[in-house]
Amino acid sequence: MDSSNIKLYYPLRISFLILFLILETGFLFSQNQVHYINVSGSQISIFRKQAKQLARYRFDDETGLKLKLENLKSYFIEHGYLEINVDRTYKVADTLFAVFHLGRPYVWKNLELVSDKNLASSKLNFGLNQFEEYSFNAGVDKQGVILEYCLNHGYPFAALNLSEIKISNGEIRGTCNLNLNQVVVWDSVLIRGNALIHPKFIENYLGMKPGEVYCEEKFEAISSLIDKLEFVSEIKPAELEFFDEKAKVYHYLKKQSANRFDGIAGFQNNKKTDKFELTGEVNLALVNSFHRGERIHFNWRKLEESSQYLKIAFEYPYIFNSNLGADFAFQLLKQDSSYVNTNLRLGLNFQQGGNSHLKLYYQSKASRLISTKQFVGLTVLPDFADSKSNFLGFQYTYEKLDRYYNPLRGWKLIFDIAGGQNRIRKNRNISDELYKDMELNTRILETSLSLYNYIPLGAKFVYHWQAMGAWMERKNYFENDLFRLGGLKSIRGFNEDAFRASKYAIAKQEIRFVPSRNTSVYLFCDYAWYKREVQNEIFSDRPIGYGFGFNFSAGSGVFSLNYALGKQDGQSVDFKSAKIHFGFISKF
């Protein structure tokens, strides 16, 4: 239809003439059939946006189209066009006409908040200035902000109403009367189901301590926070009961198998002693054994001749029902006959809800050389040294993942920084002359950062990337003090702890297919850069690891496999050196 055939509606009031083209399958709004009559530029732009959105809809009948027109009216009313009206609709041949009266936009000229308990003036004014002019929508939004604030600060039954409304020349004046009603506090949490968890842990974890004021946001966040706990799951959403100005929460939880064990053991002949040695690896993680959300971790590894690694860690949250938790970790590394490293760490955790926590810690590292007879008569210092370091450190963790295991979306951040003193201890088999130009007591600084991100790509695919790096600054660098890299948790495609680094950065990328909660198949690439500084020697490299892997739930555990190839600068890929990591983690 040509626009010259359109009947125009002029001048005493602003109108819209909207044409809808009737297709064989229904009505379709056509963008090039929108005509504006006596409308200012700002009004044109706000209407054009809605017209484009409306153009995406198809309607089976005229009733559906008219319902969409009513929705369009509601949109403009929310934006202050209180006079908007569909005057009439009619059809000519294959075209439907709708005549709109838009009217003028209304604004809040004066909006005053009055509270029965003077909450607004004593605690928060909600950004509401009674002498300031607001758009109609902004005024409505501010009223919503007021009620939301009340819901989250102990007043779930607060009511807000407008009074003394005066409308003149497009301006609205009125008073917001806020009736807070009674203040409500948390009473207790009750757990239904077979989950073995103390209610005090749930109260602290969800931030619902008895006597604290009710918060709607905390109640709404229950399901997402429970989903991040690996040892329980929800049977159904939590329920809320109000009584005597108190709120009681009923949780319906069931136990999940979260304890984990995997291990391998064997014997190999020690070429030096001609005796058999026990080799293998054991990983044991006990979660919530005492029903307080605590964690115990034990790891022993001996895969190389005369070398072994041991780690013991314990974490306990919410000491004495406070937001303060504690953790302990001890590591011991024996590197063949060269040295023994120990690492002791004691920390205090300040819980900030279920998503983040701060940690202050003390750390003591020590390295002791084992066999030093070969150092007699040296004219330069060896790459190893007896040393001891004491640190005070700070760690911040923030997590916003949709679930603990195999997440589909969200991100996680871990930042760590520590400073302290390092002391080099003279070795009796090394000449004192070699130490004379060295500062034996120096300051040291270590920092690290890890960032994880999970981005959903449709219903079953996830793009996961991880950036991690660490940096140490010290006067004297020895090999037994450096970071250890390589293996399944850092750079796949290489042996465990294959590299020593004073600085490193790693970018990890994965494309995952996640058909179920405990199953995933993925392609990965790990790109790394590291620098090795020992004495006056500096070396850097850019290793790359790539491959594929999968894990799936099998009975009472999870089976996993990773196939990875590694490549370093100046070297080609050697398929014979591919690393295959597979195992079965038993859950109980």
C-alpha positions as CSV (number, residue, x, y, z in Angstrom):
1,M,0.0,0.0,0.0
2,D,1.3,3.4,-0.9
3,S,1.6,6.0,1.8
4,S,-0.4,8.5,-0.3
5,N,-3.5,6.3,0.4
6,I,-3.1,6.7,4.2
7,K,-5.7,8.9,6.0
8,L,-3.8,11.4,8.2
9,Y,-5.0,12.5,11.6
10,Y,-4.0,16.1,12.4
11,P,-3.6,18.7,14.5
12,L,-5.2,19.0,17.9
13,R,-3.6,15.9,19.3
14,I,-0.5,13.8,18.7
15,S,-1.3,10.4,17.1
16,F,0.5,7.4,15.7
17,L,-0.8,5.5,12.6
18,I,0.5,1.9,12.6
19,L,0.0,-0.4,9.7
20,F,0.1,-4.2,10.1
21,L,0.4,-6.4,7.0
22,I,-1.7,-9.5,7.0
23,L,0.2,-12.6,5.8
24,E,-1.2,-16.0,5.0
25,T,0.3,-17.4,8.2
26,G,-0.9,-14.5,10.4
27,F,-0.2,-10.8,11.0
28,L,3.4,-9.5,10.7
29,F,4.3,-5.9,11.7
30,S,6.3,-4.4,8.8
31,Q,8.9,-1.8,9.8
32,N,8.6,0.2,6.5
33,Q,4.9,0.7,7.1
34,V,5.3,2.8,10.3
35,H,4.2,6.4,9.9
36,Y,4.7,9.2,12.5
37,I,2.4,12.3,12.6
38,N,3.3,15.4,14.5
39,V,5.8,13.6,16.8
40,S,9.0,15.1,18.3
41,G,12.4,13.5,17.7
42,S,12.6,12.0,21.2
43,Q,9.2,10.5,20.9
44,I,10.0,9.1,17.5
45,S,13.1,7.3,18.8
46,I,11.3,5.8,21.8
47,F,8.5,4.5,19.6
48,R,10.8,3.2,16.9
49,K,12.6,0.9,19.3
50,Q,9.3,-0.7,20.3
51,A,8.1,-0.9,16.7
52,K,11.2,-2.9,15.8
53,Q,10.6,-5.3,18.6
54,L,7.0,-5.7,17.7
55,A,8.0,-6.5,14.1
56,R,9.5,-9.8,15.2
57,Y,6.1,-11.2,16.3
58,R,3.7,-13.2,14.3
59,F,0.0,-13.4,15.3
60,D,-2.4,-16.2,14.6
61,D,-5.4,-13.9,14.8
62,E,-6.4,-10.3,15.3
63,T,-7.0,-10.9,19.0
64,G,-3.4,-11.7,19.6
65,L,-2.2,-8.6,17.7
66,K,-4.5,-6.4,19.8
67,L,-3.1,-8.0,23.0
68,K,0.3,-7.0,21.8
69,L,-0.9,-3.4,21.3
70,E,-2.1,-3.4,24.9
71,N,1.4,-4.4,26.0
72,L,2.8,-1.6,24.0
73,K,0.4,0.8,25.8
74,S,1.7,-0.6,29.2
75,Y,5.3,0.1,28.1
76,F,4.6,3.8,27.3
77,I,2.6,4.2,30.6
78,E,5.7,3.0,32.5
79,H,7.7,5.7,30.7
80,G,5.3,8.5,31.7
81,Y,2.9,8.6,28.7
82,L,-0.1,8.3,30.9
83,E,-2.6,9.5,28.3
84,I,-1.7,6.9,25.7
85,N,-4.6,5.2,24.1
86,V,-5.5,3.0,21.1
87,D,-8.4,5.1,19.8
88,R,-9.5,2.6,17.3
89,T,-8.4,-0.1,14.8
90,Y,-9.8,-1.0,11.4
91,K,-8.9,-2.9,8.3
92,V,-8.7,-1.8,4.7
93,A,-8.1,-4.6,2.3
94,D,-5.0,-6.5,3.6
95,T,-3.9,-3.9,6.1
96,L,-4.8,-3.3,9.7
97,F,-4.7,0.3,11.0
98,A,-4.3,1.3,14.7
99,V,-4.6,4.9,15.7
100,F,-2.7,5.8,18.9
101,H,-3.0,8.9,21.0
102,L,0.3,9.3,22.7
103,G,-0.1,12.5,24.8
104,R,2.5,14.3,26.8
105,P,5.2,12.7,29.0
106,Y,4.6,13.1,32.8
107,V,7.4,13.6,35.3
108,W,7.6,13.5,39.1
109,K,8.1,17.1,40.2
110,N,7.9,16.5,43.9
111,L,8.0,13.1,45.6
112,E,8.5,13.0,49.4
113,L,9.1,10.0,51.5
114,V,7.4,9.7,54.9
115,S,8.1,6.7,57.2
116,D,6.3,5.7,60.3
117,K,9.7,4.9,61.9
118,N,11.7,7.6,60.3
119,L,13.8,5.0,58.5
120,A,14.5,7.1,55.5
121,S,16.0,10.0,57.3
122,S,18.0,8.0,59.9
123,K,19.5,5.2,57.7
124,L,19.0,5.8,54.0
125,N,17.3,8.4,51.8
126,F,17.2,6.0,48.8
127,G,18.5,8.8,46.5
128,L,15.1,10.4,46.8
129,N,15.2,14.2,46.9
130,Q,11.8,15.7,47.3
131,F,12.9,18.9,45.4
132,E,14.4,17.0,42.4
133,E,12.6,16.2,39.2
134,Y,12.4,12.6,38.0
135,S,11.1,10.9,35.0
136,F,7.9,8.9,35.6
137,N,9.8,5.6,35.3
138,A,12.6,6.7,37.6
139,G,10.0,7.7,40.3
140,V,8.4,4.2,40.1
141,D,11.9,2.6,40.2
142,K,12.7,4.5,43.4
143,Q,9.6,3.2,45.1
144,G,10.7,-0.3,44.2
145,V,14.2,0.4,45.6
146,I,12.6,1.5,48.9
147,L,10.6,-1.7,49.3
148,E,13.6,-3.8,48.3
149,Y,15.6,-2.1,50.9
150,C,13.0,-2.9,53.5
151,L,12.8,-6.6,52.5
152,N,16.6,-6.9,52.9
153,H,16.8,-5.0,56.3
154,G,14.3,-6.8,58.5
155,Y,10.9,-5.4,57.2
156,P,9.4,-8.1,54.9
157,F,5.9,-6.7,55.5
158,A,6.6,-3.1,54.7
159,A,3.9,-1.3,52.6
160,L,4.2,1.7,50.4
161,N,1.4,3.9,49.1
162,L,1.0,7.2,47.4
163,S,-1.1,10.0,48.8
164,E,-1.8,13.6,48.2
165,I,-1.4,13.1,44.4
166,K,-1.6,16.2,42.3
167,I,-1.2,16.3,38.5
168,S,-0.9,19.5,36.6
169,N,0.7,20.4,33.3
170,G,2.6,17.1,33.0
171,E,3.9,17.2,36.5
172,I,3.1,14.8,39.4
173,R,3.4,15.8,43.0
174,G,2.8,13.4,45.9
175,T,3.9,11.7,49.1
176,C,5.2,8.1,49.5
177,N,3.9,6.8,52.8
178,L,6.1,4.0,54.1
179,N,4.6,1.7,56.8
180,L,7.4,-0.6,57.9
181,N,5.3,-2.7,60.2
182,Q,7.1,-5.1,62.6
183,V,10.8,-5.9,62.3
184,V,11.6,-9.6,61.7
185,V,14.7,-11.5,62.8
186,W,16.0,-14.9,61.9
187,D,15.0,-17.6,64.4
188,S,16.6,-20.8,63.3
189,V,17.2,-23.2,60.5
190,L,15.8,-26.7,60.5
191,I,17.2,-29.5,58.3
192,R,15.0,-32.2,56.9
193,G,16.4,-35.2,55.0
194,N,19.5,-37.4,55.5
195,A,22.2,-34.7,55.2
196,L,24.7,-35.0,58.1
197,I,25.4,-31.3,58.6
198,H,25.1,-29.2,61.7
199,P,22.5,-26.4,61.5
200,K,25.1,-23.9,62.8
201,F,27.2,-24.5,59.7
202,I,24.2,-23.7,57.5
203,E,23.3,-20.6,59.5
204,N,26.9,-19.3,59.1
205,Y,27.3,-20.3,55.5
206,L,24.0,-18.7,54.4
207,G,24.3,-15.7,56.8
208,M,21.1,-16.5,58.7
209,K,22.3,-16.3,62.3
210,P,19.5,-16.2,64.9
211,G,18.7,-12.7,66.1
212,E,20.0,-11.0,62.9
213,V,17.5,-9.1,60.9
214,Y,15.7,-10.9,58.1
215,C,17.0,-10.5,54.5
216,E,15.1,-11.5,51.5
217,E,18.2,-11.6,49.3
218,K,19.7,-14.3,51.5
219,F,16.6,-16.4,51.4
220,E,16.5,-16.1,47.6
221,A,20.2,-17.1,47.3
222,I,19.8,-20.4,49.3
223,S,19.5,-22.8,46.3
224,S,22.5,-21.3,44.4
225,L,24.7,-21.4,47.6
226,I,23.7,-25.0,48.5
227,D,24.5,-26.1,45.0
228,K,28.1,-25.1,45.6
229,L,28.5,-27.5,48.5
230,E,29.8,-30.8,47.3
231,F,28.5,-32.8,50.3
232,V,24.8,-32.0,50.2
233,S,22.1,-31.2,47.7
234,E,18.6,-29.9,47.8
235,I,15.6,-32.3,47.7
236,K,13.3,-29.3,47.2
237,P,13.6,-25.5,47.7
238,A,13.7,-24.2,51.2
239,E,10.5,-23.0,52.9
240,L,10.0,-20.0,55.1
241,E,7.8,-19.6,58.2
242,F,7.0,-16.3,59.9
243,F,5.8,-16.3,63.5
244,D,6.1,-13.9,66.4
245,E,8.2,-11.4,64.4
246,K,10.7,-14.2,63.6
247,A,11.6,-16.2,60.5
248,K,12.3,-19.9,60.5
249,V,13.8,-21.6,57.5
250,Y,13.2,-25.3,56.6
251,H,15.9,-26.9,54.5
252,Y,15.3,-30.2,52.6
253,L,18.8,-31.7,52.1
254,K,20.2,-35.0,51.2
255,K,23.8,-36.3,51.6
256,Q,26.1,-36.4,48.7
257,S,29.3,-38.6,48.5
258,A,32.1,-36.1,48.7
259,N,35.0,-38.0,50.3
260,R,37.5,-39.0,47.6
261,F,40.2,-41.6,47.3
262,D,42.4,-42.7,44.5
263,G,45.8,-44.3,44.5
264,I,48.3,-46.6,42.9
265,A,51.1,-48.6,44.4
266,G,54.1,-50.6,43.1
267,F,57.7,-51.6,43.6
268,Q,60.8,-50.6,41.7
269,N,64.4,-51.5,42.0
270,N,66.8,-48.8,43.4
271,K,69.8,-49.0,41.1
272,K,72.1,-47.5,43.8
273,T,71.1,-49.8,46.7
274,D,69.9,-52.7,44.6
275,K,66.8,-52.9,46.8
276,F,63.1,-52.7,46.0
277,E,61.3,-49.4,47.0
278,L,57.6,-48.7,47.4
279,T,56.4,-46.3,44.7
280,G,53.0,-44.9,43.9
281,E,50.6,-42.1,44.8
282,V,47.8,-41.8,47.3
283,N,45.1,-39.0,47.4
284,L,42.6,-38.9,50.2
285,A,40.1,-36.1,50.8
286,L,37.7,-36.2,53.7
287,V,34.9,-33.6,53.6
288,N,32.4,-32.9,56.4
289,S,33.4,-35.8,58.5
290,F,32.6,-33.9,61.7
291,H,29.4,-32.4,60.1
292,R,30.9,-28.9,60.3
293,G,31.9,-28.4,56.6
294,E,35.6,-29.1,57.4
295,R,38.1,-30.6,55.0
296,I,41.0,-32.9,55.5
297,H,43.5,-33.7,52.6
298,F,46.3,-36.2,52.4
299,N,48.6,-36.7,49.4
300,W,51.6,-38.9,49.1
301,R,53.6,-39.3,45.9
302,K,56.7,-41.3,45.1
303,L,57.2,-41.7,41.4
304,E,60.9,-41.1,41.0
305,E,63.8,-43.0,42.5
306,S,64.7,-41.7,46.0
307,S,62.3,-38.8,45.7
308,Q,58.9,-38.4,47.4
309,Y,56.3,-35.8,48.2
310,L,53.9,-35.5,51.2
311,K,51.1,-33.0,51.9
312,I,48.7,-32.8,54.8
313,A,46.1,-30.1,55.0
314,F,43.2,-29.3,57.3
315,E,40.5,-26.6,57.0
316,Y,37.8,-25.7,59.6
317,P,35.3,-22.9,58.9
318,Y,33.3,-20.8,61.4
319,I,35.2,-21.3,64.6
320,F,32.8,-20.8,67.6
321,N,30.0,-20.0,65.2
322,S,31.9,-16.8,64.0
323,N,32.9,-15.8,60.5
324,L,36.5,-16.8,61.3
325,G,37.9,-20.1,60.1
326,A,41.3,-21.7,60.3
327,D,43.5,-23.8,58.1
328,F,46.8,-25.7,58.4
329,A,49.0,-27.2,55.6
330,F,52.3,-29.0,55.7
331,Q,54.3,-30.1,52.7
332,L,57.5,-32.1,52.5
333,L,59.5,-32.7,49.3
334,K,62.6,-34.9,49.1
335,Q,64.4,-34.5,45.8
336,D,66.6,-37.6,45.4
337,S,69.8,-37.1,47.4
338,S,70.0,-33.3,46.7
339,Y,67.7,-31.6,49.3
340,V,64.6,-31.7,51.5
341,N,62.1,-28.9,51.4
342,T,59.5,-28.3,54.1
343,N,56.6,-25.8,53.9
344,L,54.4,-25.0,56.9
345,R,51.4,-22.7,56.5
346,L,48.9,-21.5,59.2
347,G,46.0,-19.3,58.1
348,L,42.9,-17.4,59.5
349,N,40.0,-17.2,57.1
350,F,37.5,-14.4,57.2
351,Q,34.3,-15.7,55.6
352,Q,32.3,-13.1,53.6
353,G,29.2,-15.2,52.8
354,G,29.3,-18.2,50.5
355,N,31.1,-16.5,47.6
356,S,34.3,-15.0,49.0
357,H,36.8,-15.0,51.9
358,L,39.9,-13.3,53.0
359,K,42.9,-15.1,54.5
360,L,45.8,-13.9,56.6
361,Y,48.5,-16.4,57.0
362,Y,52.0,-17.2,58.3
363,Q,54.3,-19.4,56.2
364,S,57.6,-20.9,57.0
365,K,59.7,-22.5,54.2
366,A,63.0,-24.4,54.8
367,S,65.4,-26.2,52.5
368,R,68.2,-28.5,53.7
369,L,70.8,-30.0,51.5
370,I,71.3,-33.8,52.0
371,S,74.5,-34.8,50.4
372,T,77.2,-32.1,50.3
373,K,80.5,-34.0,50.0
374,Q,80.7,-33.2,46.3
375,F,80.7,-29.5,47.2
376,V,84.2,-29.7,48.9
377,G,86.7,-27.7,46.8
378,L,84.1,-25.8,44.7
379,T,85.2,-22.4,43.5
380,V,81.6,-21.2,42.9
381,L,78.4,-21.6,44.8
382,P,76.3,-24.6,43.7
383,D,72.7,-24.1,42.4
384,F,71.3,-25.4,45.7
385,A,71.5,-23.7,49.2
386,D,70.5,-24.3,52.8
387,S,67.9,-21.6,53.5
388,K,64.9,-20.6,55.6
389,S,62.2,-18.1,54.9
390,N,59.4,-16.7,57.0
391,F,56.4,-15.0,55.4
392,L,53.3,-13.1,56.3
393,G,50.7,-13.3,53.5
394,F,47.3,-12.2,52.4
395,Q,44.9,-14.2,50.1
396,Y,41.6,-13.2,48.6
397,T,39.2,-15.6,47.0
398,Y,36.0,-14.7,45.1
399,E,33.8,-17.3,43.5
400,K,30.7,-16.9,41.4
401,L,30.2,-20.4,39.9
402,D,26.9,-22.0,39.3
403,R,28.0,-25.3,41.0
404,Y,31.1,-26.8,42.6
405,Y,31.9,-29.7,40.2
406,N,31.9,-29.3,36.4
407,P,30.5,-25.7,36.4
408,L,28.7,-24.4,33.4
409,R,29.0,-20.7,34.0
410,G,30.7,-18.2,36.3
411,W,34.1,-17.2,37.3
412,K,36.6,-17.5,40.2
413,L,39.5,-15.4,41.4
414,I,42.4,-16.2,43.7
415,F,44.9,-13.6,44.5
416,D,47.9,-14.2,46.9
417,I,50.7,-12.0,48.1
418,A,53.3,-12.6,50.8
419,G,56.5,-10.9,52.0
420,G,59.1,-11.8,54.5
421,Q,62.7,-12.6,55.3
422,N,65.1,-15.1,53.7
423,R,68.2,-16.4,55.5
424,I,70.9,-18.3,53.7
425,R,72.7,-20.7,56.0
426,K,76.4,-21.5,55.3
427,N,77.2,-25.1,54.5
428,R,80.2,-26.5,56.3
429,N,81.4,-28.3,53.1
430,I,81.5,-25.0,51.1
431,S,84.2,-22.5,51.6
432,D,83.3,-19.3,53.5
433,E,85.0,-17.3,50.8
434,L,82.2,-18.1,48.4
435,Y,79.7,-16.5,50.7
436,K,81.6,-13.2,51.3
437,D,80.0,-11.2,48.5
438,M,76.5,-12.6,49.3
439,E,73.8,-11.0,51.5
440,L,72.7,-13.8,53.7
441,N,69.6,-12.1,55.1
442,T,67.4,-10.5,52.5
443,R,63.8,-9.5,52.0
444,I,61.6,-11.6,49.6
445,L,58.2,-11.1,47.9
446,E,56.0,-13.7,46.3
447,T,52.7,-13.2,44.6
448,S,50.3,-15.3,42.5
449,L,47.0,-14.8,40.6
450,S,44.6,-17.4,39.2
451,L,41.4,-16.5,37.2
452,Y,38.9,-19.0,36.0
453,N,36.0,-18.4,33.7
454,Y,33.2,-20.6,32.3
455,I,31.1,-19.4,29.4
456,P,28.1,-21.5,28.2
457,L,27.9,-22.1,24.5
458,G,24.4,-23.4,24.1
459,A,22.8,-26.0,26.2
460,K,25.7,-28.6,26.4
461,F,28.9,-26.8,25.5
462,V,31.2,-24.7,27.7
463,Y,34.2,-22.5,26.9
464,H,36.6,-22.6,29.8
465,W,39.7,-20.5,30.1
466,Q,42.1,-20.0,33.0
467,A,44.9,-17.5,33.5
468,M,47.4,-18.2,36.2
469,G,50.8,-16.8,37.1
470,A,53.3,-16.2,39.9
471,W,56.3,-14.0,40.5
472,M,59.0,-14.0,43.1
473,E,61.4,-11.2,43.9
474,R,64.5,-12.0,46.0
475,K,68.2,-11.1,46.1
476,N,69.5,-14.7,45.8
477,Y,67.9,-17.4,43.6
478,F,68.6,-21.1,44.1
479,E,66.9,-24.0,42.3
480,N,65.4,-25.5,45.4
481,D,63.5,-22.2,46.2
482,L,61.8,-21.9,42.8
483,F,58.2,-22.6,41.7
484,R,57.6,-26.1,40.3
485,L,55.6,-26.5,37.1
486,G,54.4,-29.2,34.8
487,G,51.8,-31.9,34.9
488,L,48.1,-32.3,35.0
489,K,47.4,-29.2,37.2
490,S,49.6,-26.7,35.4
491,I,51.0,-27.6,31.9
492,R,49.6,-30.8,30.5
493,G,51.8,-32.8,28.2
494,F,54.9,-32.7,30.5
495,N,56.1,-34.7,33.5
496,E,55.0,-33.6,36.9
497,D,57.2,-30.7,38.2
498,A,59.3,-30.8,35.0
499,F,60.1,-27.1,35.2
500,R,61.6,-24.7,37.8
501,A,60.6,-21.1,37.5
502,S,61.1,-17.8,39.3
503,K,58.3,-16.2,37.2
504,Y,55.6,-17.8,35.0
505,A,52.3,-17.2,33.3
506,I,50.0,-19.9,31.9
507,A,46.9,-19.5,29.7
508,K,44.7,-22.6,29.6
509,Q,41.7,-23.0,27.2
510,E,39.2,-25.8,26.9
511,I,36.1,-26.5,24.9
512,R,33.9,-28.8,26.9
513,F,30.9,-30.9,26.0
514,V,29.0,-31.4,29.3
515,P,26.0,-33.8,28.8
516,S,25.5,-34.3,32.5
517,R,26.6,-33.0,35.9
518,N,29.5,-35.5,36.3
519,T,30.4,-36.1,32.7
520,S,32.5,-34.0,30.2
521,V,34.5,-34.4,27.1
522,Y,37.0,-31.7,26.2
523,L,39.8,-30.4,24.0
524,F,42.5,-28.3,25.6
525,C,45.5,-26.2,25.0
526,D,47.9,-24.9,27.7
527,Y,50.3,-22.1,26.7
528,A,53.0,-21.1,29.2
529,W,55.9,-18.8,29.6
530,Y,58.4,-19.1,32.4
531,K,61.7,-17.7,33.5
532,R,64.3,-19.6,35.5
533,E,66.8,-17.5,37.4
534,V,69.5,-19.4,39.3
535,Q,72.6,-17.5,40.4
536,N,73.7,-15.5,37.4
537,E,72.1,-17.8,34.8
538,I,68.8,-16.8,33.3
539,F,66.7,-19.1,31.0
540,S,63.2,-18.7,29.6
541,D,61.0,-20.9,27.5
542,R,57.4,-21.2,26.1
543,P,56.1,-24.7,26.5
544,I,52.8,-25.6,25.0
545,G,50.6,-28.6,25.8
546,Y,47.5,-29.7,24.0
547,G,45.3,-32.7,23.7
548,F,41.9,-34.1,24.8
549,G,40.3,-35.7,27.8
550,F,37.1,-36.9,29.4
551,N,35.6,-37.9,32.7
552,F,32.4,-39.6,33.6
553,S,30.5,-41.0,36.6
554,A,31.0,-44.7,37.0
555,G,29.2,-46.3,39.9
556,S,30.6,-44.9,43.1
557,G,33.3,-42.8,41.5
558,V,34.6,-40.8,38.5
559,F,36.8,-42.2,35.8
560,S,39.0,-39.7,33.9
561,L,41.5,-39.8,31.1
562,N,43.8,-37.1,29.6
563,Y,46.0,-37.5,26.5
564,A,48.4,-34.6,26.0
565,L,51.3,-33.7,23.8
566,G,54.0,-31.2,24.9
567,K,56.2,-28.9,22.8
568,Q,59.1,-26.6,23.9
569,D,61.0,-23.9,22.0
570,G,63.3,-25.4,19.4
571,Q,61.7,-28.8,19.7
572,S,59.1,-30.5,17.5
573,V,56.2,-32.5,18.8
574,D,57.2,-36.1,19.8
575,F,54.2,-38.4,19.8
576,K,56.2,-41.1,21.5
577,S,56.5,-38.7,24.5
578,A,52.8,-38.2,24.8
579,K,51.5,-38.1,28.4
580,I,48.5,-40.2,29.3
581,H,46.9,-39.5,32.7
582,F,44.0,-41.8,33.7
583,G,42.5,-42.9,36.9
584,F,39.4,-43.6,38.9
585,I,38.5,-41.5,41.9
586,S,36.3,-43.3,44.4
587,K,33.7,-41.3,46.1
588,F,32.2,-42.3,49.5
